[in-house]
Amino acid sequence: MDTVLSEDIPKLLKQFPQNHSTEIRDNQNPFDDDFVEPDIIPANCKEKATEIFKTLGPENGKLPGKTVREVLMQSSLQKDLLSKIWNLSDRDKDGALNLDEVYFQVEFSS
């Protein structure tokens, strides 16, 4: 587990494009609707995550944790690793995943 967190995940993160600037202009509010964060999730992962998300039937734009858990438990990953991935993915800590959070869940658990 320690190896996964200290070596494998950092290796995975290095695979994401690094050429995007995350620099915010002085006059740009990062909370404005027109602020766009760099796209770090590969397109094929987004397609897979979007399909999973739609198939699981989100309610009000979110998938309940119980629903996601049932799917993730079918993976070959250990429960404690899935828990850590969940904590990284559920960025707003509401116990449910929106589509953006599912992108991360799928990428980390692939």
C-alpha positions as CSV (number, residue, x, y, z in Angstrom):
1,M,0.0,0.0,0.0
2,D,2.8,2.4,0.9
3,T,4.5,1.7,-2.4
4,V,1.3,2.5,-4.3
5,L,0.9,5.8,-2.5
6,S,4.6,6.8,-2.5
7,E,5.6,5.5,-5.9
8,D,2.8,4.3,-8.2
9,I,0.4,7.3,-7.9
10,P,3.3,9.8,-8.3
11,K,4.3,7.9,-11.5
12,L,0.7,8.0,-12.7
13,L,0.5,11.8,-12.1
14,K,3.7,12.3,-14.1
15,Q,1.9,10.9,-17.1
16,F,-0.5,13.8,-17.1
17,P,0.3,16.7,-19.5
18,Q,2.5,19.2,-17.9
19,N,2.4,21.9,-20.6
20,H,-0.7,23.6,-19.3
21,S,-0.3,26.8,-17.4
22,T,-2.3,27.1,-14.2
23,E,-1.2,30.6,-13.7
24,I,-4.0,33.0,-12.9
25,R,-3.8,36.5,-14.3
26,D,-3.9,39.3,-11.7
27,N,-7.2,40.4,-12.9
28,Q,-8.7,36.9,-13.2
29,N,-10.9,35.4,-10.5
30,P,-10.4,31.7,-10.4
31,F,-14.0,31.3,-9.3
32,D,-15.5,33.0,-12.3
33,D,-17.4,30.8,-14.8
34,D,-14.9,31.6,-17.5
35,F,-11.9,30.3,-15.5
36,V,-10.8,27.0,-17.1
37,E,-8.5,24.6,-15.3
38,P,-6.1,22.6,-17.4
39,D,-7.5,19.3,-18.6
40,I,-5.4,16.6,-17.0
41,I,-7.7,13.6,-17.5
42,P,-7.0,11.7,-20.7
43,A,-9.9,11.7,-23.2
44,N,-10.2,7.9,-23.2
45,C,-10.6,7.9,-19.4
46,K,-13.2,10.7,-19.7
47,E,-15.2,8.6,-22.2
48,K,-15.1,5.5,-20.0
49,A,-16.0,7.5,-16.9
50,T,-18.9,9.3,-18.7
51,E,-20.3,6.0,-19.8
52,I,-20.0,4.5,-16.3
53,F,-21.6,7.6,-14.8
54,K,-24.6,7.6,-17.2
55,T,-25.1,3.8,-16.8
56,L,-25.2,4.1,-13.0
57,G,-28.0,6.6,-13.2
58,P,-26.9,9.8,-11.3
59,E,-29.5,11.6,-9.2
60,N,-29.2,15.4,-9.3
61,G,-25.9,15.1,-11.1
62,K,-24.3,12.8,-8.4
63,L,-23.8,9.1,-7.8
64,P,-24.3,8.0,-4.2
65,G,-21.3,6.4,-2.6
66,K,-23.2,3.1,-2.1
67,T,-23.7,2.8,-5.9
68,V,-20.1,3.6,-6.7
69,R,-18.9,1.2,-4.0
70,E,-20.7,-1.7,-5.6
71,V,-19.0,-1.1,-8.9
72,L,-15.5,-0.5,-7.4
73,M,-15.7,-3.6,-5.2
74,Q,-15.7,-5.6,-8.5
75,S,-12.2,-4.3,-9.2
76,S,-9.1,-6.2,-8.2
77,L,-8.0,-3.4,-5.9
78,Q,-7.9,-3.9,-2.1
79,K,-10.5,-2.2,0.0
80,D,-8.1,0.1,1.8
81,L,-6.7,1.3,-1.5
82,L,-10.2,1.9,-2.8
83,S,-10.8,4.0,0.4
84,K,-7.8,6.2,-0.3
85,I,-8.8,6.6,-4.0
86,W,-12.3,7.6,-2.8
87,N,-10.9,10.2,-0.5
88,L,-8.9,11.7,-3.4
89,S,-11.8,11.6,-5.7
90,D,-14.6,12.9,-3.5
91,R,-13.2,16.4,-3.5
92,D,-16.2,18.1,-1.9
93,K,-16.5,15.3,0.8
94,D,-20.3,14.9,0.3
95,G,-20.2,11.1,0.0
96,A,-21.3,11.2,-3.6
97,L,-19.4,11.7,-6.9
98,N,-20.3,14.1,-9.7
99,L,-19.0,13.5,-13.2
100,D,-15.7,15.3,-12.6
101,E,-15.0,13.3,-9.5
102,V,-15.8,10.1,-11.4
103,Y,-13.1,11.0,-13.9
104,F,-10.6,10.9,-11.1
105,Q,-12.1,7.8,-9.6
106,V,-11.8,5.9,-12.9
107,E,-8.3,7.2,-13.6
108,F,-7.0,6.3,-10.2
109,S,-8.6,2.9,-10.1
110,S,-7.7,1.8,-13.6
